[in-house]
Amino acid sequence: MNIASLVVRAFPADFPEVIEALKKIPGVELHGSSAEKGSIVITIEDGAGWSVTDSILAVNLAPNVQGLTVAYEYTDAGLELTEV
């Protein structure tokens, strides 16, 4: 499992269009927004047919997105249990 949390920046007037674009990106879940601060908080989780990296790139390239900040990233790759 791979998951990332991002803060997406956009102008308040563009929020409706940006939010609709984000909803179409695989693995994206919206958690909140503040038009006053110009930010939208999302998480992205990988799944069949897409990766977190692909979805982060799609978010960054979505229309009217001014920028993004990765706030958190987690992967369980390499955490296999070993017998002692």
MARDREN-622724 format. One line per field, with one value per residue: residue in one letter; x, y negated, z negated of N, C-alpha, C in turn. Coordinates in Angstrom, 1 decimal, decimal comma. Atoms other than C-alpha are relative to their C-alpha. Layout:
<nodes>
residuo A	... .
n.c1 X	... .
n.c2 Y	... .
n.c3 Z	... .
ca.c1 X	... .
ca.c2 Y	... .
ca.c3 Z	... .
c.c1 X	... .
c.c2 Y	... .
c.c3 Z	... .
</nodes>
This chain:
<nodes>
residuo M	N	I	A	S	L	V	V	R	A	F	P	A	D	F	P	E	V	I	E	A	L	K	K	I	P	G	V	E	L	H	G	S	S	A	E	K	G	S	I	V	I	T	I	E	D	G	A	G	W	S	V	T	D	S	I	L	A	V	N	L	A	P	N	V	Q	G	L	T	V	A	Y	E	Y	T	D	A	G	L	E	L	T	E	V .
n.c1 0,8	-0,7	1,0	-0,5	0,9	-0,5	0,8	0,1	0,2	0,8	0,7	1,4	1,0	-0,2	0,3	0,9	-0,6	-1,1	0,6	0,6	-1,1	-0,6	0,9	-0,1	-1,3	0,0	-0,6	0,1	1,1	0,0	0,3	0,4	-0,6	0,2	-0,1	-0,7	-1,4	-0,3	-0,5	0,9	-0,7	0,4	-0,8	-0,1	-0,4	-0,2	1,0	-0,2	0,0	-0,6	-0,9	0,1	-0,8	0,7	1,1	-0,6	-0,3	1,3	0,4	-0,8	0,3	1,4	0,3	0,1	-0,8	-1,1	-1,1	0,4	-1,0	0,2	0,0	-0,2	-0,1	-0,2	0,0	-0,3	-1,0	-1,2	0,3	0,4	-0,3	-1,1	0,0	-1,1 .
n.c2 1,2	1,3	1,1	1,3	1,1	1,2	1,3	0,5	1,4	0,5	1,2	-0,3	0,0	-1,2	-1,2	-1,0	-0,7	-0,8	-1,1	-1,0	-0,6	-0,8	-1,1	-0,9	-0,6	-1,2	-0,1	1,3	0,2	1,4	0,1	1,3	1,1	1,3	0,9	1,2	-0,3	-0,5	-1,4	-1,2	-1,1	-1,3	-1,2	-0,9	-1,4	-0,7	-1,1	-0,7	0,8	1,3	0,2	1,3	0,9	0,4	0,9	1,2	0,7	0,4	1,1	1,1	0,4	0,3	1,4	1,1	-0,3	0,9	-0,7	-1,0	-0,3	-1,3	0,2	-1,2	-1,1	-1,3	-1,2	-1,2	-0,8	-0,3	-0,2	-1,4	-0,6	-1,0	-0,9	0,2 .
n.c3 0,0	-0,1	0,2	0,2	0,3	-0,7	0,0	-1,4	0,0	-1,2	0,3	0,5	-1,1	-0,8	0,8	-0,6	-1,1	0,6	0,8	-0,9	-0,6	1,0	0,2	-1,1	0,0	0,8	1,3	0,7	0,9	0,6	1,5	0,4	-0,8	0,5	-1,1	0,6	-0,1	-1,3	0,1	0,0	0,5	-0,6	0,1	-1,2	0,3	-1,2	-0,3	-1,2	-1,3	0,2	1,2	0,6	-0,8	-1,2	0,4	0,4	-1,2	-0,6	0,8	-0,3	-1,4	-0,1	-0,3	1,0	1,3	0,0	0,6	1,0	1,0	0,6	1,5	0,6	-0,9	0,7	-0,8	0,8	-0,8	0,8	1,4	0,2	1,2	0,0	1,2	0,9 .
ca.c1 0,0	1,2	-0,6	0,1	-1,5	-1,3	-2,3	-3,4	-3,2	-5,7	-7,3	-10,7	-12,6	-11,2	-12,2	-15,2	-13,3	-10,3	-12,4	-14,2	-10,9	-9,5	-12,5	-11,7	-8,1	-7,7	-7,1	-7,9	-10,1	-11,0	-10,9	-11,4	-10,8	-10,5	-11,2	-9,9	-6,5	-6,7	-6,0	-7,6	-6,5	-6,5	-5,2	-4,1	-3,9	-2,6	-4,8	-5,1	-3,9	-2,4	0,3	0,4	3,1	1,0	-1,9	0,3	1,5	-2,1	-3,0	-0,2	-1,2	-4,9	-6,4	-6,0	-3,9	-1,3	0,9	0,9	2,7	3,2	2,4	2,7	3,8	3,7	4,6	4,6	7,0	9,9	8,1	7,7	7,6	10,7	10,9	13,2 .
ca.c2 0,0	-3,5	-6,6	-10,3	-13,4	-16,7	-20,3	-21,6	-25,3	-27,1	-30,5	-30,6	-31,4	-28,2	-25,9	-24,3	-23,4	-22,2	-20,0	-18,4	-17,7	-16,2	-13,9	-12,3	-11,3	-7,7	-7,2	-10,8	-11,5	-15,1	-15,9	-19,6	-23,0	-26,6	-29,1	-31,9	-30,2	-28,8	-25,2	-21,8	-18,8	-15,4	-11,9	-9,6	-5,8	-3,5	-0,8	1,5	-0,2	-3,4	-4,5	-7,3	-8,9	-8,9	-10,5	-13,1	-14,1	-14,2	-16,5	-18,8	-19,0	-19,5	-22,7	-25,8	-24,0	-26,5	-24,1	-21,3	-20,3	-16,7	-16,7	-13,0	-9,8	-6,2	-2,9	0,6	1,9	3,6	4,1	7,9	9,8	11,9	14,8	14,4 .
ca.c3 0,0	0,9	-0,3	-0,2	-1,6	0,4	0,1	3,5	4,1	6,4	6,7	4,9	8,1	9,7	6,8	8,5	11,6	9,6	7,3	10,2	11,9	8,7	8,3	11,7	10,8	9,7	6,0	5,0	2,0	0,9	-2,8	-3,0	-1,5	-2,4	0,3	-2,0	-2,1	1,4	0,4	0,8	-1,2	0,5	0,1	2,8	2,5	5,1	6,7	9,6	12,8	11,2	8,8	6,3	8,4	11,5	9,6	8,0	11,4	12,7	9,8	10,5	14,2	13,5	14,9	12,7	10,0	9,0	7,1	4,5	1,3	0,3	-3,4	-4,1	-2,3	-3,4	-1,8	-3,3	-0,6	-2,3	-5,5	-5,1	-8,3	-9,1	-11,5	-14,4 .
c.c1 0,9	-1,1	0,8	-1,1	0,6	-0,9	0,1	-0,3	-0,7	-0,6	-1,5	-1,0	0,1	-0,3	-0,9	0,6	1,1	-0,5	-0,6	1,1	0,7	-0,8	0,2	1,3	-0,1	0,7	-0,1	-1,2	0,1	-0,4	-0,4	0,6	-0,3	0,3	0,8	1,6	0,5	0,6	-1,1	0,9	-0,6	0,9	0,0	0,5	0,1	-1,0	0,4	0,0	0,6	0,9	-0,2	0,8	-0,7	-1,1	0,5	0,3	-1,3	-0,6	0,7	-0,3	-1,5	-0,2	-0,2	0,6	1,2	1,2	-0,5	1,2	-0,3	0,2	0,4	0,1	0,3	0,0	0,3	1,0	1,3	-0,2	-0,5	0,4	1,1	-0,1	1,3	0,5 .
c.c2 -1,2	-1,0	-1,3	-1,0	-1,3	-1,2	-0,6	-1,5	-0,4	-1,3	0,3	0,1	1,3	1,3	1,0	0,8	0,9	1,2	1,0	0,7	1,0	1,3	1,1	0,7	1,2	-0,1	-1,3	0,0	-1,4	0,1	-1,3	-1,1	-1,3	-1,0	-1,3	0,2	0,6	1,4	1,0	1,1	1,3	1,1	0,7	1,4	0,7	1,1	0,7	-0,9	-1,4	0,0	-1,3	-1,0	-0,5	-1,0	-1,3	-0,9	-0,5	-1,2	-1,3	-0,6	-0,4	-1,5	-0,9	0,4	-0,9	0,6	1,0	0,2	1,4	-0,1	1,3	1,1	1,2	1,1	1,2	0,9	0,2	0,3	1,5	0,5	1,0	0,7	-0,2	1,4 .
c.c3 0,0	-0,2	-0,2	-0,3	0,6	-0,4	1,4	-0,1	1,3	-0,4	-0,4	1,2	0,9	-0,8	0,6	1,1	-0,5	-0,7	0,9	0,7	-0,9	-0,2	1,1	0,0	-0,9	-1,3	-0,8	-0,9	-0,6	-1,4	-0,5	0,9	-0,7	1,1	-0,5	0,1	1,4	0,0	-0,1	-0,5	0,6	-0,5	1,3	-0,4	1,3	0,1	1,3	1,2	-0,2	-1,2	-0,6	0,8	1,2	-0,4	-0,5	1,2	0,7	-0,8	0,3	1,4	0,2	0,3	-1,2	-1,4	0,1	-0,6	-1,1	-1,0	-0,4	-1,5	-0,7	1,1	-0,8	1,0	-0,9	0,8	-0,8	-1,4	-0,3	-1,4	0,1	-1,3	-0,7	-0,5 .
</nodes>
